[in-house]
Amino acid sequence: MNIKKILKFSSLSLLILLIIVIYNSIYLDIPKNEIISKHANESSKFLELSDGSLIHLRDEGNKKGKVILLIHGFNGSLFNYEPMVPFLTDEYRVISLDLPAHGLTGAVKSDLYSYEGFEKVIGEVVKLLGINKFYFVGHSMGGMIAWRYSLKHLDQLNGLIIIGSPFIANEEEYKDFQSVNAPPAAFEIIESRFFRRALEYVTPRLLVKEGVSQTVYDQSIVTDELVDQFHDIILMEGTRLAIGMLVEDHEDDFIANPNDLKNISIPSLILHGEEDNLVDIRFVEHFIDQIPNVRLISYPNVGHMPPMEIPALLAQDIRGFIN
């Protein structure tokens, strides 16, 4: 066989392999009811909002106790808090919810996936549940939502807890953040508009596994069951399109004025993994410098997902802060 034939055969083989890989990565939307039936449990509730959308939430624990509201991060869900919740429910009323475009909530009728949209949903849920005061816990993107919400609703909050979330004050810090915190391939791809459209159909499980693996320090946490849960949820009908819209809505929302943090007059706690690959711990400095009544607790050998990695210890520190 001459060189030309070898090259032609090799090219054809690579093309066939690429077609097979792409074909095996194509996933159609899975009906919402099917995903809900598989992943909801006896604590799951669906609260109807003013636009007719249903928000998935869990309202657990001591109904007479102080209220803790848990908000997850980007591409996460209330399931990320599942390991931690049992360590709090004996004393507190613990409410966790899936934001629009996430978890078992998925796409919403308003197509409103901005911070303002999330704040509106949270405000509506709090009102519908009849909650007057609560401790607001936000992880990653949820931390950004939490401190922004607190600026407008300090009268509702007993305290603010931010887990694994950055504060970026200018373009230079944002570039530094991007260079230091090299995102996994899943996050790099979703920043491209072309690939966001492609991911509405081509969503490899391998890409989801890589994304999950990058968020935790202890890789034993990344089980097939956990990866399947993340993959199932993102395949729920309408979710991939909603996630793309969310990314577009939030493209210019990373930079904020650190002086705003001085207005957070409530007790605040910053919890951060020292091995966080997505948000280096140094990007919490503005929280520490500007919030008047704040404390930082960092955890060695912990990545971006403390509620999953050290649920008992994290719950213990949240108890200590509240009590």
Secondary structure as the mmCIF struct_conf table of DSSP 4:
data_model
#
loop_
_struct_conf.conf_type_id
_struct_conf.id
_struct_conf.beg_label_comp_id
_struct_conf.beg_label_asym_id
_struct_conf.beg_label_seq_id
_struct_conf.end_label_comp_id
_struct_conf.end_label_asym_id
_struct_conf.end_label_seq_id
HELX_RH_AL_P HELX_RH_AL_P1 ILE A 3 SER A 25
STRN STRN1 ILE A 26 ILE A 26
HELX_LH_PP_P HELX_LH_PP_P1 LEU A 28 ASP A 29
STRN STRN2 ILE A 30 ILE A 30
HELX_LH_PP_P HELX_LH_PP_P2 PRO A 31 PRO A 31
HELX_RH_AL_P HELX_RH_AL_P2 LYS A 32 HIS A 39
TURN_TY1_P TURN_TY1_P1 GLU A 42 SER A 43
STRN STRN3 SER A 44 GLU A 48
TURN_TY1_P TURN_TY1_P2 SER A 50 ASP A 51
BEND BEND1 GLY A 52 GLY A 52
STRN STRN4 LEU A 54 GLY A 61
TURN_TY1_P TURN_TY1_P3 LYS A 63 LYS A 64
BEND BEND2 GLY A 65 GLY A 65
HELX_LH_PP_P HELX_LH_PP_P3 LYS A 66 LYS A 66
STRN STRN5 VAL A 67 ILE A 71
TURN_TY1_P TURN_TY1_P4 PHE A 74 ASN A 75
HELX_RH_3T_P HELX_RH_3T_P1 LEU A 78 TYR A 81
TURN_TY1_P TURN_TY1_P5 GLU A 82 MET A 84
HELX_RH_3T_P HELX_RH_3T_P2 VAL A 85 PHE A 87
TURN_TY1_P TURN_TY1_P6 LEU A 88 GLU A 91
BEND BEND3 TYR A 92 TYR A 92
STRN STRN6 ARG A 93 LEU A 97
HELX_LH_PP_P HELX_LH_PP_P4 ASP A 98 LEU A 99
TURN_TY1_P TURN_TY1_P7 PRO A 100 ALA A 101
BEND BEND4 HIS A 102 HIS A 102
TURN_TY1_P TURN_TY1_P8 GLY A 103 THR A 105
BEND BEND5 ALA A 107 ALA A 107
TURN_TY1_P TURN_TY1_P9 LYS A 109 SER A 110
BEND BEND6 SER A 114 SER A 114
HELX_RH_AL_P HELX_RH_AL_P3 TYR A 115 LEU A 128
TURN_TY1_P TURN_TY1_P10 LEU A 129 GLY A 130
STRN STRN7 PHE A 134 HIS A 139
TURN_TY1_P TURN_TY1_P11 SER A 140 SER A 140
HELX_RH_AL_P HELX_RH_AL_P4 MET A 141 LYS A 152
HELX_RH_3T_P HELX_RH_3T_P3 LEU A 154 GLN A 156
STRN STRN8 LEU A 157 ILE A 163
BEND BEND7 GLY A 164 GLY A 164
STRN STRN9 ILE A 168 ILE A 168
BEND BEND8 ASN A 170 ASN A 170
HELX_RH_AL_P HELX_RH_AL_P5 GLU A 171 VAL A 180
BEND BEND9 ASN A 181 ASN A 181
HELX_LH_PP_P HELX_LH_PP_P5 ALA A 182 PRO A 184
HELX_RH_AL_P HELX_RH_AL_P6 ALA A 185 ILE A 190
TURN_TY1_P TURN_TY1_P12 GLU A 191 GLU A 191
BEND BEND10 SER A 192 SER A 192
HELX_RH_AL_P HELX_RH_AL_P7 ARG A 193 ALA A 198
TURN_TY1_P TURN_TY1_P13 LEU A 199 TYR A 201
STRN STRN10 VAL A 202 VAL A 202
HELX_RH_AL_P HELX_RH_AL_P8 ARG A 205 THR A 215
BEND BEND11 TYR A 217 TYR A 217
HELX_RH_3T_P HELX_RH_3T_P4 GLN A 219 ILE A 221
HELX_RH_AL_P HELX_RH_AL_P9 ASP A 224 ILE A 234
TURN_TY1_P TURN_TY1_P14 LEU A 235 LEU A 235
STRN STRN11 MET A 236 MET A 236
TURN_TY1_P TURN_TY1_P15 GLU A 237 GLY A 238
HELX_RH_AL_P HELX_RH_AL_P10 THR A 239 HIS A 250
TURN_TY1_P TURN_TY1_P16 GLU A 251 ASP A 252
BEND BEND12 PHE A 254 PHE A 254
STRN STRN12 ILE A 255 ILE A 255
HELX_RH_3T_P HELX_RH_3T_P5 PRO A 258 ASN A 263
BEND BEND13 ILE A 266 ILE A 266
STRN STRN13 SER A 268 GLY A 273
TURN_TY1_P TURN_TY1_P17 GLU A 274 GLU A 275
BEND BEND14 ASN A 277 VAL A 279
HELX_RH_3T_P HELX_RH_3T_P6 ILE A 281 VAL A 284
HELX_RH_AL_P HELX_RH_AL_P11 GLU A 285 GLN A 290
BEND BEND15 PRO A 292 ASN A 293
STRN STRN14 VAL A 294 TYR A 299
TURN_TY1_P TURN_TY1_P18 PRO A 300 ASN A 301
BEND BEND16 HIS A 304 HIS A 304
HELX_RH_AL_P HELX_RH_AL_P12 PRO A 306 GLU A 309
BEND BEND17 ILE A 310 ILE A 310
HELX_RH_AL_P HELX_RH_AL_P13 PRO A 311 ILE A 322
#
